[in-house]
Amino acid sequence: MDLSLLNDAARAAHLLGLALGFGVAIMADLCAARSLFRPLERHEFEDLHRYHRTVAFGLALFWTSGLVLLWLRTGFALENFSPKLVAKLCVVGLLTVNAYLIGRIGLPTMWAWEGHRFGALPLAHRLRLGALAGMSGAGWIAALALGVFSAMKTFEWDVLSEIIGAIYIIGLGGAILTALLAPLLGFILDRAEGYRLAR
């Protein structure tokens, strides 16, 4: 087999996996974020499950094509692994674990609280869901940055780890803050609705 053809096919599949995962994960996050303002409807829960399956497929495609590219470029010899490659493996590994946890913990928790706004959930549930959402968003942004910015090829591990660490800290911090402030948003929305009805 022509290895250049295999390389091109693997690269195309890798980009497709990234596009599927990143694009659909953003759609899932936006859908879930509606629960900040109102309870999700049944069809939205079904959408979330469909999005999750699509992201899982994107990750499987990402892993499969990535391993082919890894073999072509390094022969799986550790001395050929660049800092950027190690960073990619770490990020995709975290994305995979997080996707599994979303399916096992996140979606069932949201189903269990059907009919409630996010801010009405107990704090522990909000923090758990917030952490999963923050890890997902940060992971896909980090994966996109590693795939798009060619300058990262020359970065040493300490620089890459700082950049990726900052992405995760911002993503997780924003998600946890949202989880903490969600009841306040619910209170404001209820007051505004009460004021509107009283007029």
Stockholm file with secondary structure:
# STOCKHOLM 1.0

chainA/1-199         MDLSLLNDAARAAHLLGLALGFGVAIMADLCAARSLFRPLERHEFEDLHRYHRTVAFGLALFWTSGLVLLWLRTGFALENFSPKLVAKLCVVGLLTVNAYLIGRIGLPTMWAWEGHRFGALPLAHRLRLGALAGMSGAGWIAALALGVFSAMKTFEWDVLSEIIGAIYIIGLGGAILTALLAPLLGFILDRAEGYRLAR
#=GR chainA/1-199 SS CCHHHHHHHHHHHHHHHHHHHHHHHHHHHHHHHGGGTSCCCHHHHHHHHHHHHHHHHHHHHHHHHHHHHHHHHHTTCGGGCCHHHHHHHHHHHHHHHHHHHIIIIIHHHHHHTTTSCGGGSCHHHHHHHHHHHHHHHHHHHHHHHHHHCGGGGGCCHHHHHHHHHHHHHHHHHHHHHHHHHHHHHHHHHHHHHHHHHHC
#=GC SS_cons         CCHHHHHHHHHHHHHHHHHHHHHHHHHHHHHHHGGGTSCCCHHHHHHHHHHHHHHHHHHHHHHHHHHHHHHHHHTTCGGGCCHHHHHHHHHHHHHHHHHHHIIIIIHHHHHHTTTSCGGGSCHHHHHHHHHHHHHHHHHHHHHHHHHHCGGGGGCCHHHHHHHHHHHHHHHHHHHHHHHHHHHHHHHHHHHHHHHHHHC
//
